[in-house]
């Protein structure tokens, strides 16, 4: 599903790419959802992940090889 959202423009991509306003809490920085997906598919950055998602077969291969089971 994330690959589909990354390939197309719409409200879901705006929500996925949006930033949350407010203060940061003390302590360790929280891992964002997008960062976790990028790590799972083996990408170093969001732009790399978005580029990978443009090719459906490459995205499918990367997401099937992820270490985490959902």
PyMOL Python script that loads the backbone (N, CA, C, O; Angstrom):
from pymol import cmd

cmd.read_pdbstr("""\
ATOM      1  N   UNK A   1       0.804  -1.179   0.000  1.00  0.00           N
ATOM      2  CA  UNK A   1       0.000   0.000   0.000  1.00  0.00           C
ATOM      3  C   UNK A   1       0.857   1.257   0.000  1.00  0.00           C
ATOM      4  O   UNK A   1       0.517   2.231  -0.672  1.00  0.00           O
ATOM      5  N   UNK A   2       1.946   1.256   0.730  1.00  0.00           N
ATOM      6  CA  UNK A   2       2.801   2.431   0.773  1.00  0.00           C
ATOM      7  C   UNK A   2       3.398   2.709  -0.598  1.00  0.00           C
ATOM      8  O   UNK A   2       3.532   3.868  -0.991  1.00  0.00           O
ATOM      9  N   UNK A   3       3.753   1.668  -1.324  1.00  0.00           N
ATOM     10  CA  UNK A   3       4.277   1.849  -2.677  1.00  0.00           C
ATOM     11  C   UNK A   3       3.267   2.542  -3.566  1.00  0.00           C
ATOM     12  O   UNK A   3       3.635   3.412  -4.355  1.00  0.00           O
ATOM     13  N   UNK A   4       2.009   2.175  -3.456  1.00  0.00           N
ATOM     14  CA  UNK A   4       0.947   2.800  -4.235  1.00  0.00           C
ATOM     15  C   UNK A   4       0.834   4.282  -3.884  1.00  0.00           C
ATOM     16  O   UNK A   4       0.709   5.119  -4.778  1.00  0.00           O
ATOM     17  N   UNK A   5       0.874   4.609  -2.616  1.00  0.00           N
ATOM     18  CA  UNK A   5       0.773   6.008  -2.178  1.00  0.00           C
ATOM     19  C   UNK A   5       1.966   6.812  -2.676  1.00  0.00           C
ATOM     20  O   UNK A   5       1.806   7.963  -3.083  1.00  0.00           O
ATOM     21  N   UNK A   6       3.160   6.223  -2.649  1.00  0.00           N
ATOM     22  CA  UNK A   6       4.350   6.931  -3.104  1.00  0.00           C
ATOM     23  C   UNK A   6       4.339   7.170  -4.606  1.00  0.00           C
ATOM     24  O   UNK A   6       4.896   8.160  -5.080  1.00  0.00           O
ATOM     25  N   UNK A   7       3.714   6.277  -5.357  1.00  0.00           N
ATOM     26  CA  UNK A   7       3.668   6.439  -6.817  1.00  0.00           C
ATOM     27  C   UNK A   7       2.660   7.475  -7.264  1.00  0.00           C
ATOM     28  O   UNK A   7       2.823   8.050  -8.340  1.00  0.00           O
ATOM     29  N   UNK A   8       1.629   7.737  -6.487  1.00  0.00           N
ATOM     30  CA  UNK A   8       0.547   8.619  -6.907  1.00  0.00           C
ATOM     31  C   UNK A   8       0.465   9.854  -6.018  1.00  0.00           C
ATOM     32  O   UNK A   8       0.835   9.819  -4.844  1.00  0.00           O
ATOM     33  N   UNK A   9      -0.024  10.940  -6.596  1.00  0.00           N
ATOM     34  CA  UNK A   9      -0.220  12.175  -5.844  1.00  0.00           C
ATOM     35  C   UNK A   9      -1.655  12.210  -5.350  1.00  0.00           C
ATOM     36  O   UNK A   9      -2.566  11.796  -6.067  1.00  0.00           O
ATOM     37  N   UNK A  10      -1.865  12.690  -4.158  1.00  0.00           N
ATOM     38  CA  UNK A  10      -3.204  12.772  -3.592  1.00  0.00           C
ATOM     39  C   UNK A  10      -3.125  13.128  -2.128  1.00  0.00           C
ATOM     40  O   UNK A  10      -2.049  13.409  -1.601  1.00  0.00           O
ATOM     41  N   UNK A  11      -4.266  13.116  -1.477  1.00  0.00           N
ATOM     42  CA  UNK A  11      -4.326  13.489  -0.071  1.00  0.00           C
ATOM     43  C   UNK A  11      -3.529  12.528   0.808  1.00  0.00           C
ATOM     44  O   UNK A  11      -2.956  12.941   1.816  1.00  0.00           O
ATOM     45  N   UNK A  12      -3.489  11.261   0.438  1.00  0.00           N
ATOM     46  CA  UNK A  12      -2.736  10.305   1.255  1.00  0.00           C
ATOM     47  C   UNK A  12      -1.243  10.579   1.204  1.00  0.00           C
ATOM     48  O   UNK A  12      -0.559  10.407   2.213  1.00  0.00           O
ATOM     49  N   UNK A  13      -0.716  11.001   0.059  1.00  0.00           N
ATOM     50  CA  UNK A  13       0.709  11.326  -0.002  1.00  0.00           C
ATOM     51  C   UNK A  13       1.014  12.602   0.774  1.00  0.00           C
ATOM     52  O   UNK A  13       2.095  12.723   1.350  1.00  0.00           O
ATOM     53  N   UNK A  14       0.083  13.558   0.803  1.00  0.00           N
ATOM     54  CA  UNK A  14       0.267  14.776   1.592  1.00  0.00           C
ATOM     55  C   UNK A  14       0.316  14.427   3.083  1.00  0.00           C
ATOM     56  O   UNK A  14       1.145  14.954   3.826  1.00  0.00           O
ATOM     57  N   UNK A  15      -0.573  13.540   3.506  1.00  0.00           N
ATOM     58  CA  UNK A  15      -0.596  13.116   4.904  1.00  0.00           C
ATOM     59  C   UNK A  15       0.681  12.353   5.248  1.00  0.00           C
ATOM     60  O   UNK A  15       1.261  12.566   6.312  1.00  0.00           O
ATOM     61  N   UNK A  16       1.118  11.473   4.364  1.00  0.00           N
ATOM     62  CA  UNK A  16       2.301  10.663   4.612  1.00  0.00           C
ATOM     63  C   UNK A  16       3.561  11.519   4.689  1.00  0.00           C
ATOM     64  O   UNK A  16       4.445  11.243   5.500  1.00  0.00           O
ATOM     65  N   UNK A  17       3.654  12.565   3.849  1.00  0.00           N
ATOM     66  CA  UNK A  17       4.840  13.408   3.801  1.00  0.00           C
ATOM     67  C   UNK A  17       4.768  14.597   4.758  1.00  0.00           C
ATOM     68  O   UNK A  17       5.756  15.310   4.928  1.00  0.00           O
ATOM     69  N   UNK A  18       3.627  14.816   5.376  1.00  0.00           N
ATOM     70  CA  UNK A  18       3.445  15.987   6.231  1.00  0.00           C
ATOM     71  C   UNK A  18       4.243  15.924   7.516  1.00  0.00           C
ATOM     72  O   UNK A  18       4.640  14.853   7.975  1.00  0.00           O
ATOM     73  N   UNK A  19       4.470  17.099   8.087  1.00  0.00           N
ATOM     74  CA  UNK A  19       5.186  17.204   9.356  1.00  0.00           C
ATOM     75  C   UNK A  19       4.187  17.539  10.461  1.00  0.00           C
ATOM     76  O   UNK A  19       3.172  18.190  10.214  1.00  0.00           O
ATOM     77  N   UNK A  20       4.479  17.095  11.661  1.00  0.00           N
ATOM     78  CA  UNK A  20       3.620  17.335  12.803  1.00  0.00           C
ATOM     79  C   UNK A  20       4.123  18.583  13.528  1.00  0.00           C
ATOM     80  O   UNK A  20       5.314  18.709  13.813  1.00  0.00           O
ATOM     81  N   UNK A  21       3.208  19.499  13.820  1.00  0.00           N
ATOM     82  CA  UNK A  21       3.586  20.708  14.532  1.00  0.00           C
ATOM     83  C   UNK A  21       3.634  20.439  16.024  1.00  0.00           C
ATOM     84  O   UNK A  21       3.001  19.506  16.519  1.00  0.00           O
ATOM     85  N   UNK A  22       4.388  21.260  16.732  1.00  0.00           N
ATOM     86  CA  UNK A  22       4.456  21.140  18.181  1.00  0.00           C
ATOM     87  C   UNK A  22       5.881  20.984  18.665  1.00  0.00           C
ATOM     88  O   UNK A  22       6.828  20.969  17.878  1.00  0.00           O
ATOM     89  N   UNK A  23       6.015  20.869  19.966  1.00  0.00           N
ATOM     90  CA  UNK A  23       7.336  20.738  20.578  1.00  0.00           C
ATOM     91  C   UNK A  23       7.783  19.285  20.582  1.00  0.00           C
ATOM     92  O   UNK A  23       6.972  18.359  20.607  1.00  0.00           O
ATOM     93  N   UNK A  24       9.085  19.118  20.555  1.00  0.00           N
ATOM     94  CA  UNK A  24       9.655  17.778  20.678  1.00  0.00           C
ATOM     95  C   UNK A  24       9.747  17.413  22.153  1.00  0.00           C
ATOM     96  O   UNK A  24      10.053  18.264  22.989  1.00  0.00           O
ATOM     97  N   UNK A  25       9.490  16.181  22.467  1.00  0.00           N
ATOM     98  CA  UNK A  25       9.580  15.702  23.838  1.00  0.00           C
ATOM     99  C   UNK A  25      11.046  15.454  24.198  1.00  0.00           C
ATOM    100  O   UNK A  25      11.903  15.306  23.327  1.00  0.00           O
ATOM    101  N   UNK A  26      11.302  15.414  25.490  1.00  0.00           N
ATOM    102  CA  UNK A  26      12.649  15.095  25.952  1.00  0.00           C
ATOM    103  C   UNK A  26      12.935  13.623  25.729  1.00  0.00           C
ATOM    104  O   UNK A  26      12.025  12.804  25.605  1.00  0.00           O
ATOM    105  N   UNK A  27      14.211  13.309  25.681  1.00  0.00           N
ATOM    106  CA  UNK A  27      14.593  11.911  25.547  1.00  0.00           C
ATOM    107  C   UNK A  27      15.016  11.556  24.138  1.00  0.00           C
ATOM    108  O   UNK A  27      15.304  12.420  23.311  1.00  0.00           O
ATOM    109  N   UNK A  28      15.045  10.273  23.893  1.00  0.00           N
ATOM    110  CA  UNK A  28      15.470   9.776  22.589  1.00  0.00           C
ATOM    111  C   UNK A  28      14.469  10.183  21.515  1.00  0.00           C
ATOM    112  O   UNK A  28      13.258  10.178  21.738  1.00  0.00           O
ATOM    113  N   UNK A  29      14.992  10.533  20.359  1.00  0.00           N
ATOM    114  CA  UNK A  29      14.131  10.926  19.255  1.00  0.00           C
ATOM    115  C   UNK A  29      13.332   9.720  18.764  1.00  0.00           C
ATOM    116  O   UNK A  29      13.879   8.630  18.599  1.00  0.00           O
ATOM    117  N   UNK A  30      12.048   9.923  18.535  1.00  0.00           N
ATOM    118  CA  UNK A  30      11.192   8.831  18.076  1.00  0.00           C
ATOM    119  C   UNK A  30      11.427   8.549  16.594  1.00  0.00           C
ATOM    120  O   UNK A  30      11.741   9.440  15.805  1.00  0.00           O
ATOM    121  N   UNK A  31      11.264   7.288  16.255  1.00  0.00           N
ATOM    122  CA  UNK A  31      11.415   6.855  14.874  1.00  0.00           C
ATOM    123  C   UNK A  31      10.111   7.126  14.145  1.00  0.00           C
ATOM    124  O   UNK A  31       9.051   6.685  14.588  1.00  0.00           O
ATOM    125  N   UNK A  32      10.176   7.833  13.051  1.00  0.00           N
ATOM    126  CA  UNK A  32       8.969   8.142  12.296  1.00  0.00           C
ATOM    127  C   UNK A  32       8.569   6.943  11.434  1.00  0.00           C
ATOM    128  O   UNK A  32       9.396   6.095  11.100  1.00  0.00           O
ATOM    129  N   UNK A  33       7.302   6.894  11.088  1.00  0.00           N
ATOM    130  CA  UNK A  33       6.733   5.800  10.297  1.00  0.00           C
ATOM    131  C   UNK A  33       7.479   5.641   8.966  1.00  0.00           C
ATOM    132  O   UNK A  33       7.822   4.527   8.569  1.00  0.00           O
ATOM    133  N   UNK A  34       7.724   6.757   8.288  1.00  0.00           N
ATOM    134  CA  UNK A  34       8.408   6.725   6.993  1.00  0.00           C
ATOM    135  C   UNK A  34       9.830   6.203   7.151  1.00  0.00           C
ATOM    136  O   UNK A  34      10.299   5.425   6.320  1.00  0.00           O
ATOM    137  N   UNK A  35      10.518   6.618   8.202  1.00  0.00           N
ATOM    138  CA  UNK A  35      11.875   6.135   8.440  1.00  0.00           C
ATOM    139  C   UNK A  35      11.883   4.626   8.654  1.00  0.00           C
ATOM    140  O   UNK A  35      12.790   3.937   8.188  1.00  0.00           O
ATOM    141  N   UNK A  36      10.883   4.114   9.353  1.00  0.00           N
ATOM    142  CA  UNK A  36      10.802   2.679   9.607  1.00  0.00           C
ATOM    143  C   UNK A  36      10.563   1.911   8.303  1.00  0.00           C
ATOM    144  O   UNK A  36      11.163   0.859   8.081  1.00  0.00           O
ATOM    145  N   UNK A  37       9.698   2.432   7.453  1.00  0.00           N
ATOM    146  CA  UNK A  37       9.435   1.766   6.167  1.00  0.00           C
ATOM    147  C   UNK A  37      10.684   1.785   5.304  1.00  0.00           C
ATOM    148  O   UNK A  37      11.028   0.779   4.684  1.00  0.00           O
ATOM    149  N   UNK A  38      11.372   2.937   5.260  1.00  0.00           N
ATOM    150  CA  UNK A  38      12.603   3.045   4.472  1.00  0.00           C
ATOM    151  C   UNK A  38      13.643   2.035   4.957  1.00  0.00           C
ATOM    152  O   UNK A  38      14.314   1.397   4.146  1.00  0.00           O
ATOM    153  N   UNK A  39      13.776   1.891   6.262  1.00  0.00           N
ATOM    154  CA  UNK A  39      14.730   0.922   6.808  1.00  0.00           C
ATOM    155  C   UNK A  39      14.314  -0.497   6.435  1.00  0.00           C
ATOM    156  O   UNK A  39      15.163  -1.319   6.090  1.00  0.00           O
ATOM    157  N   UNK A  40      13.031  -0.790   6.500  1.00  0.00           N
ATOM    158  CA  UNK A  40      12.541  -2.137   6.197  1.00  0.00           C
ATOM    159  C   UNK A  40      12.793  -2.540   4.750  1.00  0.00           C
ATOM    160  O   UNK A  40      13.072  -3.709   4.480  1.00  0.00           O
ATOM    161  N   UNK A  41      12.701  -1.596   3.813  1.00  0.00           N
ATOM    162  CA  UNK A  41      12.912  -1.929   2.399  1.00  0.00           C
ATOM    163  C   UNK A  41      14.356  -1.718   1.968  1.00  0.00           C
ATOM    164  O   UNK A  41      14.694  -1.930   0.804  1.00  0.00           O
ATOM    165  N   UNK A  42      15.223  -1.297   2.914  1.00  0.00           N
ATOM    166  CA  UNK A  42      16.651  -1.190   2.631  1.00  0.00           C
ATOM    167  C   UNK A  42      17.069   0.115   1.990  1.00  0.00           C
ATOM    168  O   UNK A  42      18.068   0.142   1.271  1.00  0.00           O
ATOM    169  N   UNK A  43      16.348   1.194   2.223  1.00  0.00           N
ATOM    170  CA  UNK A  43      16.696   2.501   1.666  1.00  0.00           C
ATOM    171  C   UNK A  43      17.305   3.385   2.750  1.00  0.00           C
ATOM    172  O   UNK A  43      16.984   3.245   3.930  1.00  0.00           O
ATOM    173  N   UNK A  44      18.182   4.290   2.341  1.00  0.00           N
ATOM    174  CA  UNK A  44      18.831   5.199   3.272  1.00  0.00           C
ATOM    175  C   UNK A  44      18.054   6.486   3.487  1.00  0.00           C
ATOM    176  O   UNK A  44      18.233   7.149   4.508  1.00  0.00           O
ATOM    177  N   UNK A  45      17.186   6.854   2.536  1.00  0.00           N
ATOM    178  CA  UNK A  45      16.456   8.121   2.645  1.00  0.00           C
ATOM    179  C   UNK A  45      15.058   7.981   2.043  1.00  0.00           C
ATOM    180  O   UNK A  45      14.743   7.020   1.342  1.00  0.00           O
ATOM    181  N   UNK A  46      14.239   8.980   2.349  1.00  0.00           N
ATOM    182  CA  UNK A  46      12.879   8.994   1.817  1.00  0.00           C
ATOM    183  C   UNK A  46      12.895   9.140   0.297  1.00  0.00           C
ATOM    184  O   UNK A  46      12.115   8.485  -0.394  1.00  0.00           O
ATOM    185  N   UNK A  47      13.775   9.991  -0.227  1.00  0.00           N
ATOM    186  CA  UNK A  47      13.818  10.188  -1.682  1.00  0.00           C
ATOM    187  C   UNK A  47      14.247   8.908  -2.401  1.00  0.00           C
ATOM    188  O   UNK A  47      13.750   8.611  -3.487  1.00  0.00           O
ATOM    189  N   UNK A  48      15.160   8.155  -1.803  1.00  0.00           N
ATOM    190  CA  UNK A  48      15.567   6.875  -2.388  1.00  0.00           C
ATOM    191  C   UNK A  48      14.397   5.889  -2.383  1.00  0.00           C
ATOM    192  O   UNK A  48      14.193   5.154  -3.349  1.00  0.00           O
ATOM    193  N   UNK A  49      13.638   5.879  -1.297  1.00  0.00           N
ATOM    194  CA  UNK A  49      12.485   4.996  -1.196  1.00  0.00           C
ATOM    195  C   UNK A  49      11.419   5.381  -2.220  1.00  0.00           C
ATOM    196  O   UNK A  49      10.806   4.511  -2.838  1.00  0.00           O
ATOM    197  N   UNK A  50      11.200   6.670  -2.397  1.00  0.00           N
ATOM    198  CA  UNK A  50      10.208   7.133  -3.361  1.00  0.00           C
ATOM    199  C   UNK A  50      10.621   6.770  -4.791  1.00  0.00           C
ATOM    200  O   UNK A  50       9.779   6.411  -5.614  1.00  0.00           O
ATOM    201  N   UNK A  51      11.915   6.867  -5.078  1.00  0.00           N
ATOM    202  CA  UNK A  51      12.429   6.496  -6.396  1.00  0.00           C
ATOM    203  C   UNK A  51      12.271   4.992  -6.621  1.00  0.00           C
ATOM    204  O   UNK A  51      11.929   4.558  -7.721  1.00  0.00           O
ATOM    205  N   UNK A  52      12.517   4.207  -5.588  1.00  0.00           N
ATOM    206  CA  UNK A  52      12.347   2.757  -5.684  1.00  0.00           C
ATOM    207  C   UNK A  52      10.889   2.387  -5.939  1.00  0.00           C
ATOM    208  O   UNK A  52      10.605   1.459  -6.697  1.00  0.00           O
ATOM    209  N   UNK A  53       9.971   3.105  -5.314  1.00  0.00           N
ATOM    210  CA  UNK A  53       8.544   2.800  -5.454  1.00  0.00           C
ATOM    211  C   UNK A  53       8.016   3.106  -6.858  1.00  0.00           C
ATOM    212  O   UNK A  53       6.976   2.576  -7.249  1.00  0.00           O
ATOM    213  N   UNK A  54       8.711   3.947  -7.614  1.00  0.00           N
ATOM    214  CA  UNK A  54       8.260   4.274  -8.967  1.00  0.00           C
ATOM    215  C   UNK A  54       8.287   3.047  -9.877  1.00  0.00           C
ATOM    216  O   UNK A  54       7.489   2.949 -10.809  1.00  0.00           O
ATOM    217  N   UNK A  55       9.189   2.123  -9.613  1.00  0.00           N
ATOM    218  CA  UNK A  55       9.250   0.870 -10.368  1.00  0.00           C
ATOM    219  C   UNK A  55       8.561  -0.204  -9.524  1.00  0.00           C
ATOM    220  O   UNK A  55       9.105  -0.659  -8.518  1.00  0.00           O
ATOM    221  N   UNK A  56       7.398  -0.591  -9.933  1.00  0.00           N
ATOM    222  CA  UNK A  56       6.555  -1.488  -9.152  1.00  0.00           C
ATOM    223  C   UNK A  56       7.234  -2.825  -8.845  1.00  0.00           C
ATOM    224  O   UNK A  56       7.125  -3.333  -7.728  1.00  0.00           O
ATOM    225  N   UNK A  57       7.930  -3.394  -9.824  1.00  0.00           N
ATOM    226  CA  UNK A  57       8.588  -4.687  -9.606  1.00  0.00           C
ATOM    227  C   UNK A  57       9.733  -4.577  -8.606  1.00  0.00           C
ATOM    228  O   UNK A  57       9.912  -5.459  -7.766  1.00  0.00           O
ATOM    229  N   UNK A  58      10.507  -3.501  -8.693  1.00  0.00           N
ATOM    230  CA  UNK A  58      11.601  -3.299  -7.730  1.00  0.00           C
ATOM    231  C   UNK A  58      11.046  -3.107  -6.329  1.00  0.00           C
ATOM    232  O   UNK A  58      11.586  -3.645  -5.363  1.00  0.00           O
ATOM    233  N   UNK A  59       9.959  -2.333  -6.217  1.00  0.00           N
ATOM    234  CA  UNK A  59       9.350  -2.098  -4.914  1.00  0.00           C
ATOM    235  C   UNK A  59       8.836  -3.399  -4.311  1.00  0.00           C
ATOM    236  O   UNK A  59       9.027  -3.669  -3.125  1.00  0.00           O
ATOM    237  N   UNK A  60       8.185  -4.195  -5.144  1.00  0.00           N
ATOM    238  CA  UNK A  60       7.645  -5.462  -4.670  1.00  0.00           C
ATOM    239  C   UNK A  60       8.767  -6.374  -4.171  1.00  0.00           C
ATOM    240  O   UNK A  60       8.632  -7.029  -3.137  1.00  0.00           O
ATOM    241  N   UNK A  61       9.860  -6.409  -4.906  1.00  0.00           N
ATOM    242  CA  UNK A  61      10.999  -7.228  -4.483  1.00  0.00           C
ATOM    243  C   UNK A  61      11.600  -6.730  -3.176  1.00  0.00           C
ATOM    244  O   UNK A  61      11.921  -7.530  -2.297  1.00  0.00           O
ATOM    245  N   UNK A  62      11.754  -5.427  -3.044  1.00  0.00           N
ATOM    246  CA  UNK A  62      12.350  -4.855  -1.823  1.00  0.00           C
ATOM    247  C   UNK A  62      11.432  -5.049  -0.633  1.00  0.00           C
ATOM    248  O   UNK A  62      11.893  -5.378   0.461  1.00  0.00           O
ATOM    249  N   UNK A  63      10.149  -4.850  -0.832  1.00  0.00           N
ATOM    250  CA  UNK A  63       9.228  -4.980   0.303  1.00  0.00           C
ATOM    251  C   UNK A  63       9.041  -6.444   0.712  1.00  0.00           C
ATOM    252  O   UNK A  63       8.782  -6.720   1.883  1.00  0.00           O
ATOM    253  N   UNK A  64       9.164  -7.359  -0.201  1.00  0.00           N
ATOM    254  CA  UNK A  64       9.074  -8.778   0.141  1.00  0.00           C
ATOM    255  C   UNK A  64      10.325  -9.286   0.848  1.00  0.00           C
ATOM    256  O   UNK A  64      10.271 -10.292   1.554  1.00  0.00           O
ATOM    257  N   UNK A  65      11.438  -8.607   0.666  1.00  0.00           N
ATOM    258  CA  UNK A  65      12.686  -8.993   1.295  1.00  0.00           C
ATOM    259  C   UNK A  65      12.892  -8.344   2.653  1.00  0.00           C
ATOM    260  O   UNK A  65      13.921  -8.569   3.290  1.00  0.00           O
ATOM    261  N   UNK A  66      11.924  -7.535   3.114  1.00  0.00           N
ATOM    262  CA  UNK A  66      12.101  -6.825   4.376  1.00  0.00           C
ATOM    263  C   UNK A  66      12.243  -7.808   5.537  1.00  0.00           C
ATOM    264  O   UNK A  66      11.716  -8.919   5.498  1.00  0.00           O
ATOM    265  N   UNK A  67      12.956  -7.379   6.556  1.00  0.00           N
ATOM    266  CA  UNK A  67      13.231  -8.240   7.705  1.00  0.00           C
ATOM    267  C   UNK A  67      12.035  -8.359   8.628  1.00  0.00           C
ATOM    268  O   UNK A  67      11.870  -9.371   9.309  1.00  0.00           O
ATOM    269  N   UNK A  68      11.213  -7.344   8.653  1.00  0.00           N
ATOM    270  CA  UNK A  68      10.094  -7.288   9.598  1.00  0.00           C
ATOM    271  C   UNK A  68       8.847  -7.905   8.975  1.00  0.00           C
ATOM    272  O   UNK A  68       8.540  -7.647   7.811  1.00  0.00           O
ATOM    273  N   UNK A  69       8.145  -8.698   9.725  1.00  0.00           N
ATOM    274  CA  UNK A  69       6.886  -9.264   9.269  1.00  0.00           C
ATOM    275  C   UNK A  69       5.745  -8.434   9.843  1.00  0.00           C
ATOM    276  O   UNK A  69       5.723  -8.163  11.043  1.00  0.00           O
ATOM    277  N   UNK A  70       4.788  -8.025   8.995  1.00  0.00           N
ATOM    278  CA  UNK A  70       3.664  -7.228   9.476  1.00  0.00           C
ATOM    279  C   UNK A  70       2.382  -8.003   9.402  1.00  0.00           C
ATOM    280  O   UNK A  70       1.326  -7.487   9.768  1.00  0.00           O
TER     281      UNK A  70
END
""", "prot")
cmd.dss("prot")
cmd.show_as("cartoon", "prot")
cmd.util.cbc("prot")
cmd.orient("prot")
